Amino acid sequence: MRLRHIKGCEDFITDAKECIREDEAIALKGKIQDIFDIRRPLQIEIGMGKGQFIRNMALKNPDINFIGIERYESVLMKAIQRKRNLESEKAIDNLRFLCADARKLADIFETGEVDKIFLNFSDPWPKDRHANRRLTSPDFLQVYD
């Protein structure tokens, strides 16, 4: 998928009440559950794209809090818009979004703060020189542990 810049997406993300940015999340390290109204087990999806999986998980599991993580603002904007479209039928109060790079996860989440991590259809970065960018590289796997 070729990413296209969407005019105004930075402002949209900044104004979205269901989304926090990387610097805000780092300031909440160990207290990320504060972004939800109710504390529940926490599950995250890294590289969520337009958010179909995480939205469906949030709808099917109202007793779990979910955070969808995406670093590209234009893609994140689409995910937020789709969540809002669904909310016209049913509120989804257990789903938030985080605009951040996965390399910052250790700065954002305290050890044991996340109960489950989902990596669905991550960019494979097939060239050897890009191996360190893979979400399944040894460096990333250490962070998830």
DSSP file (Angstrom, degrees, kcal/mol; ACC not computed):
  #  RESIDUE AA STRUCTURE BP1 BP2  ACC     N-H-->O    O-->H-N    N-H-->O    O-->H-N    TCO  KAPPA ALPHA  PHI   PSI    X-CA   Y-CA   Z-CA
    1    1 A M              0   0    0      0, 0.0     2,-0.5     0, 0.0     0, 0.0   0.000 360.0 360.0 360.0 126.1    0.0    0.0    0.0
    2    2 A R        -     0   0    0      1,-0.0     2,-0.4     2,-0.0     0, 0.0  -0.737 360.0-132.3 -84.4 125.3    1.4    3.3   -1.0
    3    3 A L        -     0   0    0     -2,-0.5     2,-0.4     1,-0.0    -1,-0.0  -0.617  21.3-164.6 -80.5 133.0    1.0    5.9    1.8
    4    4 A R        -     0   0    0     -2,-0.4     2,-0.3     2,-0.0    -1,-0.0  -0.944  22.7-117.2-117.3 139.3   -0.4    9.2    0.7
    5    5 A H        -     0   0    0     -2,-0.4     2,-0.6    69,-0.0     0, 0.0  -0.571  25.0-150.7 -73.1 133.3   -0.3   12.3    2.8
    6    6 A I    >   -     0   0    0     -2,-0.3     3,-2.2     0, 0.0     4,-0.3  -0.933  22.6-116.4-107.5 121.5   -3.7   13.5    3.7
    7    7 A K  T 3  S+     0   0    0     -2,-0.6     0, 0.0     1,-0.3     0, 0.0  -0.316  98.4  14.4 -58.2 129.7   -4.0   17.3    4.2
    8    8 A G  T 3> S+     0   0    0      3,-0.0     4,-2.2    -2,-0.0    -1,-0.3   0.450  85.4 123.1  87.5   1.2   -4.9   18.1    7.8
    9    9 A C  H <> S+     0   0    0     -3,-2.2     4,-2.6     1,-0.2     5,-0.2   0.855  70.4  56.6 -67.5 -32.2   -4.3   14.6    9.2
   10   10 A E  H  > S+     0   0    0     -4,-0.3     4,-2.3     2,-0.2    -1,-0.2   0.937 111.0  43.4 -61.9 -45.8   -1.8   16.0   11.8
   11   11 A D  H  > S+     0   0    0      2,-0.2     4,-2.3     1,-0.2    -2,-0.2   0.890 112.0  54.3 -65.7 -39.3   -4.4   18.3   13.2
   12   12 A F  H  X S+     0   0    0     -4,-2.2     4,-1.1     2,-0.2    -2,-0.2   0.934 110.9  45.3 -59.1 -47.1   -7.0   15.6   13.0
   13   13 A I  H  < S+     0   0    0     -4,-2.6     3,-0.4     1,-0.2    -2,-0.2   0.907 112.2  51.6 -64.5 -42.9   -4.8   13.2   15.1
   14   14 A T  H  < S+     0   0    0     -4,-2.3    -1,-0.2     1,-0.2    -2,-0.2   0.881 114.7  42.8 -61.3 -38.9   -4.0   16.0   17.6
   15   15 A D  H  < S+     0   0    0     -4,-2.3     2,-0.4    -5,-0.1    -1,-0.2   0.620  86.6 109.2 -83.9 -13.9   -7.7   16.8   18.1
   16   16 A A    ><  -     0   0    0     -4,-1.1     3,-1.4    -3,-0.4    -4,-0.0  -0.507  56.0-157.3 -71.3 118.9   -8.9   13.2   18.3
   17   17 A K  T 3  S+     0   0    0     -2,-0.4    -1,-0.2     1,-0.3    -4,-0.0   0.740  91.2  57.1 -68.3 -22.7   -9.9   12.4   21.8
   18   18 A E  T 3  S+     0   0    0     78,-0.1    79,-2.7     2,-0.0     2,-0.4   0.304 101.4  69.5 -91.3  10.2   -9.4    8.7   21.3
   19   19 A C  E <   -a   97   0A   0     -3,-1.4     2,-0.3    77,-0.2    79,-0.2  -0.978  56.8-169.9-132.1 139.8   -5.8    9.1   20.2
   20   20 A I  E     -a   98   0A   0     77,-2.3    79,-2.6    -2,-0.4     2,-0.2  -0.922  21.1-125.2-123.1 156.1   -2.6   10.0   22.0
   21   21 A R  E  >  -a   99   0A   0     -2,-0.3     4,-2.3    77,-0.2     3,-0.3  -0.509  31.0-100.4 -95.7 166.2    0.8   10.8   20.5
   22   22 A E  H  > S+     0   0    0     77,-1.4     4,-2.4     1,-0.2     5,-0.2   0.880 120.0  50.8 -52.9 -47.8    4.1    9.2   21.3
   23   23 A D  H  > S+     0   0    0      1,-0.2     4,-1.6     2,-0.2    -1,-0.2   0.874 111.1  49.1 -64.6 -36.5    5.3   12.0   23.7
   24   24 A E  H  > S+     0   0    0     -3,-0.3     4,-0.9     2,-0.2    -1,-0.2   0.899 111.3  50.1 -66.4 -40.5    2.1   11.9   25.7
   25   25 A A  H  < S+     0   0    0     -4,-2.3     3,-0.5     1,-0.2    -2,-0.2   0.884 107.1  53.7 -66.6 -39.2    2.3    8.1   26.0
   26   26 A I  H >< S+     0   0    0     -4,-2.4     3,-1.4     1,-0.2    -1,-0.2   0.898 106.4  53.1 -62.2 -39.4    5.9    8.2   27.2
   27   27 A A  H 3< S+     0   0    0     -4,-1.6    -1,-0.2     1,-0.3    -2,-0.2   0.751 108.4  51.9 -65.9 -23.3    4.8   10.7   29.9
   28   28 A L  T >< S+     0   0    0     -4,-0.9     3,-3.6    -3,-0.5    -1,-0.3   0.255  76.7 151.1 -95.5  11.2    2.1    8.1   31.0
   29   29 A K  T <  S+     0   0    0     -3,-1.4    80,-0.2     1,-0.3    79,-0.1  -0.176  75.7  11.6 -50.7 127.8    4.6    5.2   31.2
   30   30 A G  T 3  S+     0   0    0     78,-0.5    -1,-0.3    80,-0.1    79,-0.1   0.267 127.7  62.7  85.9 -11.4    3.2    2.8   33.8
   31   31 A K    X   +     0   0    0     -3,-3.6     3,-2.3    -6,-0.2    -2,-0.2  -0.006  55.9 127.0-131.3  28.0   -0.1    4.6   33.8
   32   32 A I  G >   +     0   0    0      1,-0.3     3,-1.8     2,-0.2     4,-0.1   0.769  64.8  71.6 -62.5 -24.6   -1.3    4.1   30.3
   33   33 A Q  G >  S+     0   0    0      1,-0.3     3,-1.9     2,-0.2    -1,-0.3   0.681  77.3  81.8 -64.2 -15.3   -4.6    2.7   31.6
   34   34 A D  G <  S+     0   0    0     -3,-2.3    -1,-0.3     1,-0.3    -2,-0.2   0.686  77.8  68.4 -63.1 -17.3   -5.4    6.3   32.6
   35   35 A I  G <  S+     0   0    0     -3,-1.8     2,-0.3    -4,-0.2    -1,-0.3   0.600  94.3  70.1 -78.6  -8.8   -6.5    7.0   29.0
   36   36 A F  S <  S-     0   0    0     -3,-1.9    58,-0.1    -4,-0.1     3,-0.1  -0.741  80.8-132.9-104.8 155.7   -9.5    4.7   29.6
   37   37 A D  S    S+     0   0    0     56,-0.4     2,-0.4    -2,-0.3    -1,-0.1   0.840  95.4  32.9 -71.9 -34.0  -12.5    5.3   31.7
   38   38 A I  S    S-     0   0    0     55,-0.2     2,-0.4    -3,-0.0    -1,-0.2  -0.977  83.8-122.7-128.2 136.3  -12.3    1.8   33.3
   39   39 A R        +     0   0    0     -2,-0.4     3,-0.0    -3,-0.1    -5,-0.0  -0.649  46.6 149.3 -77.6 129.7   -9.2   -0.3   34.1
   40   40 A R        -     0   0    0     -2,-0.4    24,-0.2    54,-0.0    -4,-0.0  -0.897  56.9 -61.1-145.8 170.5   -9.3   -3.7   32.4
   41   41 A P        -     0   0    0      0, 0.0    24,-3.1     0, 0.0     2,-0.5  -0.295  60.0-131.2 -54.3 147.9   -6.7   -6.1   31.0
   42   42 A L  E     +b   65   0A   0     71,-0.2    73,-3.1    22,-0.2    74,-1.1  -0.912  27.3 176.7-115.8 129.7   -4.7   -4.4   28.2
   43   43 A Q  E     -bc  66 116A   0     22,-2.5    24,-1.9    -2,-0.5     2,-0.3  -0.978  10.2-163.0-127.2 143.2   -4.0   -5.7   24.7
   44   44 A I  E     -bc  67 117A   0     72,-2.5    74,-2.7    -2,-0.4     2,-0.5  -0.909  13.1-150.8-126.3 152.1   -2.2   -3.9   21.9
   45   45 A E  E     -bc  68 118A   0     22,-2.1    24,-3.1    -2,-0.3     2,-0.5  -0.992  16.6-149.9-119.4 125.0   -1.9   -4.3   18.1
   46   46 A I  E    S+b   69   0A   0     72,-2.4    74,-0.5    -2,-0.5    24,-0.1  -0.818  81.1  10.0 -97.1 127.9    1.4   -3.0   16.7
   47   47 A G  S    S+     0   0    0     22,-1.7    -1,-0.3    -2,-0.5    23,-0.2   0.967  76.5 173.1  70.5  54.9    1.2   -1.7   13.1
   48   48 A M    >   -     0   0    0     21,-2.0     3,-2.0    -3,-0.5     4,-0.3   0.586  14.8-164.7 -77.1 -11.6   -2.6   -1.8   13.0
   49   49 A G  T 3  S-     0   0    0      1,-0.3    -1,-0.2    20,-0.3    30,-0.2  -0.424  72.9  -8.2  62.6-131.5   -3.1   -0.1    9.7
   50   50 A K  T 3  S-     0   0    0     -2,-0.1    -1,-0.3    28,-0.1    32,-0.2   0.442  99.5-117.8 -83.8   1.3   -6.7    1.0    9.2
   51   51 A G    <>  +     0   0    0     -3,-2.0     4,-2.3    31,-0.1     5,-0.2   0.614  67.1 138.3  85.6  15.3   -7.7   -0.9   12.4
   52   52 A Q  H  > S+     0   0    0     -4,-0.3     4,-2.3     1,-0.2     5,-0.2   0.936  76.8  45.8 -61.2 -46.4  -10.2   -3.5   11.3
   53   53 A F  H  > S+     0   0    0     -5,-0.3     4,-2.4     1,-0.2    -1,-0.2   0.948 115.2  44.9 -61.8 -50.5   -8.8   -6.2   13.5
   54   54 A I  H  > S+     0   0    0      1,-0.2     4,-2.3     2,-0.2    -1,-0.2   0.855 112.4  52.7 -67.0 -34.7   -8.5   -4.1   16.7
   55   55 A R  H  X S+     0   0    0     -4,-2.3     4,-2.3     2,-0.2    -1,-0.2   0.941 111.1  46.5 -62.5 -47.6  -11.9   -2.6   16.2
   56   56 A N  H  X S+     0   0    0     -4,-2.3     4,-2.3    -5,-0.2    -2,-0.2   0.891 111.7  51.4 -63.6 -39.3  -13.5   -6.1   15.9
   57   57 A M  H  X S+     0   0    0     -4,-2.4     4,-1.7     1,-0.2    -1,-0.2   0.916 109.8  50.0 -62.8 -42.9  -11.6   -7.3   18.9
   58   58 A A  H  < S+     0   0    0     -4,-2.3    -2,-0.2     1,-0.2    -1,-0.2   0.891 112.0  47.8 -64.0 -39.8  -12.8   -4.3   20.9
   59   59 A L  H  < S+     0   0    0     -4,-2.3    -1,-0.2     1,-0.2    -2,-0.2   0.894 115.9  43.2 -67.1 -40.0  -16.4   -4.9   19.9
   60   60 A K  H  < S+     0   0    0     -4,-2.3    -1,-0.2     1,-0.2    -2,-0.2   0.694 119.9  42.5 -79.8 -19.3  -16.2   -8.7   20.7
   61   61 A N    ><  +     0   0    0     -4,-1.7     3,-1.7    -5,-0.2    -1,-0.2  -0.616  58.0 163.9-129.6  72.1  -14.4   -8.2   24.0
   62   62 A P  T 3  S+     0   0    0      0, 0.0    -1,-0.1     0, 0.0    -4,-0.1   0.620  74.9  65.7 -67.3 -10.5  -15.9   -5.3   26.0
   63   63 A D  T 3  S+     0   0    0     -3,-0.1     2,-0.4     2,-0.0    -5,-0.1   0.300  95.6  68.1 -92.4   8.8  -14.1   -6.5   29.1
   64   64 A I  S <  S-     0   0    0     -3,-1.7     2,-0.3    -6,-0.2   -22,-0.2  -0.980  76.2-133.6-128.7 139.7  -10.6   -5.8   27.7
   65   65 A N  E     -b   42   0A   0    -24,-3.1   -22,-2.5    -2,-0.4     2,-0.4  -0.745  24.8-162.2 -89.9 141.3   -9.0   -2.5   26.8
   66   66 A F  E     -bd  43  95A   0     28,-3.0    30,-2.2    -2,-0.3     2,-0.4  -0.961  12.9-166.9-127.0 141.9   -7.3   -2.2   23.4
   67   67 A I  E     -bd  44  96A   0    -24,-1.9   -22,-2.1    -2,-0.4     2,-0.5  -0.991  10.1-155.1-126.2 123.2   -4.7    0.2   22.0
   68   68 A G  E     -bd  45  97A   0     28,-2.3    30,-2.6    -2,-0.4     2,-0.5  -0.863  12.7-155.6 -95.6 126.1   -4.0    0.2   18.3
   69   69 A I  E     +bd  46  98A   0    -24,-3.1   -21,-2.0    -2,-0.5   -22,-1.7  -0.894  23.2 157.1-110.1 127.3   -0.5    1.5   17.5
   70   70 A E  E     - d   0  99A   0     28,-2.2    30,-0.7    -2,-0.5    31,-0.1  -0.988  28.0-160.2-147.0 135.6    0.3    3.0   14.1
   71   71 A R  S    S+     0   0    0     -2,-0.3     2,-0.7    28,-0.2    30,-0.1   0.704  71.8  83.8 -91.9 -19.0    3.1    5.4   13.2
   72   72 A Y     >  -     0   0    0      1,-0.2     4,-2.5    28,-0.1     3,-0.3  -0.758  63.8-157.2 -91.3 117.9    1.6    6.8   10.0
   73   73 A E  H  > S+     0   0    0     -2,-0.7     4,-2.5     1,-0.2     5,-0.2   0.860  90.5  55.0 -61.6 -38.9   -0.8    9.6   10.7
   74   74 A S  H  > S+     0   0    0      2,-0.2     4,-1.2     1,-0.2    -1,-0.2   0.882 112.4  43.4 -65.3 -36.5   -2.7    9.3    7.4
   75   75 A V  H  > S+     0   0    0     -3,-0.3     4,-1.8     2,-0.2    -2,-0.2   0.901 113.0  52.3 -72.4 -42.0   -3.4    5.6    8.1
   76   76 A L  H  X S+     0   0    0     -4,-2.5     4,-2.4     1,-0.2    -2,-0.2   0.874 103.9  57.4 -61.6 -38.5   -4.3    6.3   11.7
   77   77 A M  H  X S+     0   0    0     -4,-2.5     4,-2.4     1,-0.2    -1,-0.2   0.913 105.5  50.4 -58.6 -43.4   -6.7    9.0   10.6
   78   78 A K  H  X S+     0   0    0     -4,-1.2     4,-2.2     1,-0.2    -1,-0.2   0.900 109.3  51.6 -61.9 -41.1   -8.6    6.4    8.5
   79   79 A A  H  X S+     0   0    0     -4,-1.8     4,-2.0   -30,-0.2    -2,-0.2   0.911 110.6  47.6 -63.3 -42.5   -8.7    4.0   11.5
   80   80 A I  H  X S+     0   0    0     -4,-2.4     4,-2.5     1,-0.2    -2,-0.2   0.915 111.0  51.3 -65.3 -43.1  -10.2    6.7   13.8
   81   81 A Q  H  X S+     0   0    0     -4,-2.4     4,-2.1     1,-0.2    -1,-0.2   0.900 110.0  49.4 -61.3 -40.5  -12.8    7.7   11.2
   82   82 A R  H  X S+     0   0    0     -4,-2.2     4,-1.9     2,-0.2    -1,-0.2   0.875 110.0  51.3 -68.3 -36.5  -13.9    4.0   10.8
   83   83 A K  H  X S+     0   0    0     -4,-2.0     4,-2.0     1,-0.2    -2,-0.2   0.933 110.0  49.8 -63.1 -44.8  -14.2    3.7   14.6
   84   84 A R  H  X S+     0   0    0     -4,-2.5     4,-0.6     1,-0.2    -2,-0.2   0.877 107.3  54.3 -63.2 -37.8  -16.3    6.8   14.7
   85   85 A N  H >< S+     0   0    0     -4,-2.1     3,-0.8     1,-0.2     4,-0.2   0.906 110.3  46.9 -61.8 -41.0  -18.6    5.5   11.9
   86   86 A L  H >X S+     0   0    0     -4,-1.9     3,-2.0     1,-0.2     4,-1.8   0.850 102.6  64.4 -67.3 -34.0  -19.1    2.3   13.9
   87   87 A E  H 3< S+     0   0    0     -4,-2.0    -1,-0.2     1,-0.3    -2,-0.2   0.654  83.1  75.1 -68.7 -13.4  -19.8    4.3   17.0
   88   88 A S  T << S+     0   0    0     -3,-0.8    -1,-0.3    -4,-0.6    -2,-0.2   0.766 110.0  31.5 -65.8 -21.9  -22.9    5.7   15.4
   89   89 A E  T <4 S+     0   0    0     -3,-2.0     2,-0.3     1,-0.3    -2,-0.2   0.800 137.9   3.5 -99.2 -40.6  -24.4    2.3   16.1
   90   90 A K  S  < S-     0   0    0     -4,-1.8    -1,-0.3     2,-0.0    -2,-0.1  -0.974  75.3-113.7-152.9 131.5  -22.6    1.2   19.3
   91   91 A A        -     0   0    0     -2,-0.3     2,-0.5    -3,-0.1     3,-0.1  -0.374  18.9-158.8 -66.0 140.9  -20.1    3.0   21.6
   92   92 A I    >   +     0   0    0      1,-0.1     3,-0.7     3,-0.1    -1,-0.1  -0.806  24.9 160.2-120.1  86.8  -16.6    1.5   21.6
   93   93 A D  T 3   +     0   0    0     -2,-0.5   -56,-0.4     1,-0.2   -55,-0.2   0.467  64.9  64.9 -90.5  -1.0  -15.2    2.8   24.9
   94   94 A N  T 3  S+     0   0    0    -58,-0.1   -28,-3.0   -36,-0.1     2,-0.4   0.127  86.4  83.9-107.5  20.4  -12.5    0.2   25.3
   95   95 A L  E <   + d   0  66A   0     -3,-0.7     2,-0.3   -30,-0.2   -28,-0.2  -0.986  46.5 164.7-129.3 127.6  -10.4    1.2   22.2
   96   96 A R  E     - d   0  67A   0    -30,-2.2   -28,-2.3    -2,-0.4     2,-0.3  -0.885  24.5-133.3-131.2 165.3   -7.8    3.9   21.9
   97   97 A F  E     -ad  19  68A   0    -79,-2.7   -77,-2.3    -2,-0.3     2,-0.4  -0.907   8.2-157.7-123.1 149.7   -5.1    4.7   19.4
   98   98 A L  E     -ad  20  69A   0    -30,-2.6   -28,-2.2    -2,-0.3     2,-1.1  -0.989   8.7-152.2-130.3 122.2   -1.5    5.6   19.7
   99   99 A C  E     +ad  21  70A   0    -79,-2.6   -77,-1.4    -2,-0.4     2,-0.3  -0.794  53.1 118.6 -92.6  97.0    0.5    7.4   17.1
  100  100 A A        -     0   0    0     -2,-1.1     2,-0.4   -30,-0.7   -28,-0.1  -0.984  66.5-103.2-157.5 160.8    4.0    6.1   17.8
  101  101 A D    >   -     0   0    0     -2,-0.3     3,-2.2     1,-0.1     4,-0.1  -0.754  30.8-130.0 -88.2 136.2    6.9    4.2   16.4
  102  102 A A  G >  S+     0   0    0     -2,-0.4     3,-1.6     1,-0.3     4,-0.2   0.725 103.7  73.1 -61.0 -21.7    7.2    0.6   17.7
  103  103 A R  G 3  S+     0   0    0      1,-0.3     3,-0.3     2,-0.1    -1,-0.3   0.673  93.2  56.4 -66.2 -14.3   10.8    1.2   18.5
  104  104 A K  G X> S+     0   0    0     -3,-2.2     3,-1.2     1,-0.2     4,-1.1   0.328  72.2 106.9 -97.7   6.4    9.6    3.4   21.4
  105  105 A L  H X> S+     0   0    0     -3,-1.6     4,-2.9     1,-0.3     3,-0.7   0.868  76.5  54.6 -56.1 -40.2    7.5    0.7   23.1
  106  106 A A  H 34 S+     0   0    0     -3,-0.3    -1,-0.3     1,-0.3    -2,-0.1   0.787 109.7  48.7 -65.5 -25.8    9.9    0.2   25.9
  107  107 A D  H <4 S+     0   0    0     -3,-1.2    -1,-0.3     1,-0.1    -2,-0.2   0.658 117.4  41.9 -83.1 -17.2    9.6    3.9   26.7
  108  108 A I  H << S+     0   0    0     -4,-1.1   -78,-0.5    -3,-0.7     2,-0.4   0.852 111.6  48.1 -97.9 -43.4    5.8    3.8   26.6
  109  109 A F  S  < S-     0   0    0     -4,-2.9    -1,-0.2   -80,-0.2     2,-0.2  -0.857  72.6-134.9-110.0 136.0    4.8    0.6   28.4
  110  110 A E    >   -     0   0    0     -2,-0.4     3,-2.2     1,-0.1     4,-0.4  -0.495  46.9 -82.0 -75.9 152.5    6.1   -0.6   31.8
  111  111 A T  T 3  S+     0   0    0      1,-0.3    -1,-0.1    -2,-0.2    34,-0.0  -0.359 119.2  13.9 -56.1 130.4    7.1   -4.2   32.1
  112  112 A G  T 3  S+     0   0    0      2,-0.2    -1,-0.3    -3,-0.1    -2,-0.0   0.417  93.8 111.3  83.3  -1.4    3.9   -6.3   32.6
  113  113 A E    <   +     0   0    0     -3,-2.2     2,-0.5     1,-0.1   -71,-0.2   0.791  69.6  60.2 -75.0 -28.0    1.6   -3.4   31.7
  114  114 A V        -     0   0    0     -4,-0.4   -71,-0.2     1,-0.1    -2,-0.2  -0.879  61.4-168.1-105.9 130.3    0.4   -5.1   28.4
  115  115 A D  S    S+     0   0    0    -73,-3.1     2,-0.3    -2,-0.5   -72,-0.2   0.800  72.9  10.2 -86.4 -31.3   -1.3   -8.5   28.7
  116  116 A K  E     -c   43   0A   0    -74,-1.1   -72,-2.5     2,-0.0     2,-0.4  -0.995  59.9-154.5-152.4 143.1   -1.2   -9.5   25.0
  117  117 A I  E     -c   44   0A   0     -2,-0.3     2,-0.5   -74,-0.2   -72,-0.2  -0.966   8.8-158.4-119.8 134.3    0.5   -8.1   21.8
  118  118 A F  E     -c   45   0A   0    -74,-2.7   -72,-2.4    -2,-0.4     2,-0.5  -0.947   9.6-177.8-112.5 132.5   -0.9   -8.7   18.3
  119  119 A L        +     0   0    0     -2,-0.5     2,-0.5   -74,-0.2     3,-0.2  -0.917  14.4 177.7-124.9 101.2    1.3   -8.4   15.1
  120  120 A N        -     0   0    0    -74,-0.5   -67,-0.1    -2,-0.5    -2,-0.0  -0.924  63.1 -20.6-112.9 122.6   -0.9   -9.0   12.1
  121  121 A F  S    S-     0   0    0     -2,-0.5    -1,-0.2     1,-0.1   -74,-0.0   0.880  80.8-171.6  53.7  46.8    0.5   -8.8    8.6
  122  122 A S        -     0   0    0     -3,-0.2    -1,-0.1     1,-0.1   -75,-0.1  -0.304  38.2 -88.3 -65.6 152.5    3.6   -6.7    9.5
  123  123 A D        -     0   0    0      1,-0.2    12,-0.4    10,-0.1    -1,-0.1  -0.482  38.2-147.4 -59.5 124.2    5.7   -5.3    6.7
  124  124 A P        -     0   0    0      0, 0.0    -1,-0.2     0, 0.0    10,-0.1   0.686   8.1-152.2 -74.6 -17.3    8.2   -8.1    6.0
  125  125 A W        -     0   0    0      1,-0.1     9,-0.2     8,-0.1     5,-0.1   0.949  15.9-168.9  42.1  69.9   11.1   -5.9    5.0
  126  126 A P        +     0   0    0      0, 0.0     2,-0.2     0, 0.0    -1,-0.1   0.714  52.1  92.7 -68.7 -22.9   12.5   -8.7    2.8
  127  127 A K  S >  S-     0   0    0      1,-0.1     3,-1.6     3,-0.1     4,-0.2  -0.493  77.6-130.8 -74.9 141.4   15.9   -7.2    2.1
  128  128 A D  G >  S+     0   0    0      1,-0.3     3,-1.7     2,-0.2     4,-0.2   0.854 106.3  60.4 -57.8 -37.0   18.7   -8.3    4.5
  129  129 A R  G 3  S+     0   0    0      1,-0.3    -1,-0.3     2,-0.1     3,-0.2   0.686 106.1  48.5 -68.3 -15.4   19.8   -4.7    5.0
  130  130 A H  G X  S+     0   0    0     -3,-1.6     3,-2.3     1,-0.1     4,-0.5   0.286  75.8 111.2-103.0   8.9   16.3   -3.9    6.4
  131  131 A A  G X  S+     0   0    0     -3,-1.7     3,-1.3     1,-0.3    -1,-0.1   0.817  70.4  61.3 -55.8 -34.2   16.2   -6.8    8.8
  132  132 A N  G 3  S+     0   0    0      1,-0.2    -1,-0.3    -4,-0.2     5,-0.1   0.634  97.2  60.9 -70.3 -11.6   16.4   -4.6   11.9
  133  133 A R  G <  S+     0   0    0     -3,-2.3    -1,-0.2    -8,-0.1    -2,-0.2   0.619  78.2 108.7 -87.4 -14.4   13.1   -2.9   10.8
  134  134 A R  S X  S-     0   0    0     -3,-1.3     3,-1.9    -4,-0.5     6,-0.3  -0.406  71.3-136.8 -66.4 135.6   11.1   -6.1   11.0
  135  135 A L  T 3  S+     0   0    0    -12,-0.4    -1,-0.2     1,-0.3    -3,-0.0   0.593 107.2  52.8 -68.1  -8.7    8.7   -6.2   14.0
  136  136 A T  T 3  S+     0   0    0      4,-0.1    -1,-0.3   -12,-0.1    -2,-0.1   0.182  81.3 123.3-109.4  15.0    9.8   -9.8   14.5
  137  137 A S  S <> S-     0   0    0     -3,-1.9     4,-2.6     1,-0.1     3,-0.3  -0.355  78.9-105.7 -70.3 157.6   13.5   -9.0   14.6
  138  138 A P  H  > S+     0   0    0      0, 0.0     4,-1.8     0, 0.0     5,-0.1   0.856 120.4  55.2 -54.0 -37.6   15.5  -10.1   17.7
  139  139 A D  H  > S+     0   0    0      1,-0.2     4,-1.3     2,-0.2    -4,-0.1   0.924 111.2  43.3 -63.4 -43.7   15.7   -6.5   18.9
  140  140 A F  H  > S+     0   0    0     -6,-0.3     4,-2.1    -3,-0.3    -1,-0.2   0.904 109.4  57.1 -67.5 -40.7   11.9   -6.1   18.8
  141  141 A L  H  X S+     0   0    0     -4,-2.6     4,-1.3     1,-0.2    -1,-0.2   0.856 103.9  54.1 -60.9 -34.0   11.2   -9.5   20.3
  142  142 A Q  H  < S+     0   0    0     -4,-1.8    -1,-0.2    -5,-0.2    -2,-0.2   0.897 107.0  51.2 -63.8 -40.4   13.3   -8.4   23.3
  143  143 A V  H  < S+     0   0    0     -4,-1.3    -2,-0.2     1,-0.2    -1,-0.2   0.895 107.9  52.2 -64.1 -40.6   11.1   -5.4   23.8
  144  144 A Y  H  <        0   0    0     -4,-2.1    -1,-0.2     1,-0.3    -2,-0.2   0.804 360.0 360.0 -67.2 -28.6    7.9   -7.4   23.7
  145  145 A D     <        0   0    0     -4,-1.3    -1,-0.3    -5,-0.2    -2,-0.2   0.499 360.0 360.0 -69.3 360.0    9.2   -9.8   26.3
